[in-house]
Amino acid sequence: MKKKINYTKGEIGEIEIVKDFLPSPSELARRESNVRVTINLRRSSVDFFKNVARKNSVQYQRVIRSLLDTYAISFTNTKSRTRV
């Protein structure tokens, strides 16, 4: 059985308003175009990504793509801040 929730009257304490950080549904559904590339990697690197992917039940290519995307975004944001 579900535990019954008891509501009380009165103040609930200090409240913190959190900025909405979630993307809109249209942004979630957006699909970016991909470019197929061929790259030679060290076996140890590929094994590392395969282990990470296995633990998280995803494809290892997706893990590598995510890493590269995160790096590119971070580097782009850093460069744009230093030009100001």
C-alpha positions as CSV (number, residue, x, y, z in Angstrom):
1,M,0.0,0.0,0.0
2,K,1.1,3.6,-0.6
3,K,2.1,5.6,2.4
4,K,-0.5,8.3,3.2
5,I,0.7,11.9,3.0
6,N,-0.3,14.2,5.8
7,Y,-0.4,17.8,4.8
8,T,-0.1,20.5,7.5
9,K,-1.3,24.1,7.5
10,G,1.0,27.0,7.9
11,E,4.4,27.9,6.6
12,I,6.7,25.3,5.1
13,G,9.9,27.1,5.7
14,E,12.3,29.0,3.6
15,I,11.7,28.7,-0.1
16,E,14.3,28.9,-2.9
17,I,13.2,29.7,-6.4
18,V,15.1,27.6,-8.9
19,K,15.7,29.0,-12.5
20,D,14.1,26.8,-15.1
21,F,17.0,25.0,-16.7
22,L,15.2,22.4,-18.7
23,P,15.1,22.7,-22.5
24,S,11.8,23.0,-24.3
25,P,10.2,19.8,-25.8
26,S,11.1,21.1,-29.3
27,E,14.8,21.4,-28.3
28,L,14.7,17.8,-26.9
29,A,13.3,16.5,-30.2
30,R,15.8,18.4,-32.3
31,R,18.2,16.2,-34.2
32,E,21.5,17.5,-35.3
33,S,23.2,16.3,-38.4
34,N,26.2,13.9,-37.9
35,V,29.3,13.5,-40.0
36,R,30.8,10.1,-40.4
37,V,34.6,10.0,-39.8
38,T,37.2,7.4,-39.7
39,I,39.8,7.6,-36.9
40,N,42.4,5.3,-35.5
41,L,42.5,5.1,-31.7
42,R,44.6,3.1,-29.3
43,R,43.2,-0.2,-28.2
44,S,43.4,0.9,-24.5
45,S,41.2,4.0,-25.3
46,V,38.6,2.0,-27.1
47,D,38.5,-0.6,-24.3
48,F,38.0,2.2,-21.8
49,F,35.1,3.6,-23.7
50,K,33.6,0.2,-24.2
51,N,33.7,-0.5,-20.4
52,V,32.1,2.9,-19.6
53,A,29.4,2.2,-22.3
54,R,28.7,-1.3,-20.9
55,K,28.3,0.0,-17.4
56,N,25.8,2.6,-18.6
57,S,24.0,0.4,-21.2
58,V,24.8,2.6,-24.2
59,Q,26.9,2.3,-27.3
60,Y,30.6,3.1,-26.9
61,Q,30.4,5.4,-30.0
62,R,27.8,7.5,-28.2
63,V,30.2,7.9,-25.2
64,I,33.0,9.0,-27.5
65,R,30.7,11.4,-29.3
66,S,29.4,12.9,-26.1
67,L,33.0,13.4,-24.9
68,L,34.0,15.2,-28.1
69,D,30.8,17.3,-28.1
70,T,31.4,18.4,-24.5
71,Y,35.0,19.2,-25.1
72,A,34.2,21.3,-28.2
73,I,31.4,23.2,-26.5
74,S,33.7,23.9,-23.5
75,F,36.6,25.0,-25.6
76,T,34.3,27.2,-27.8
77,N,32.8,28.9,-24.7
78,T,36.3,29.4,-23.2
79,K,37.6,31.0,-26.4
80,S,34.6,33.3,-26.8
81,R,35.1,34.5,-23.2
82,T,38.8,35.3,-23.7
83,R,38.2,37.4,-26.8
84,V,36.0,40.0,-24.9
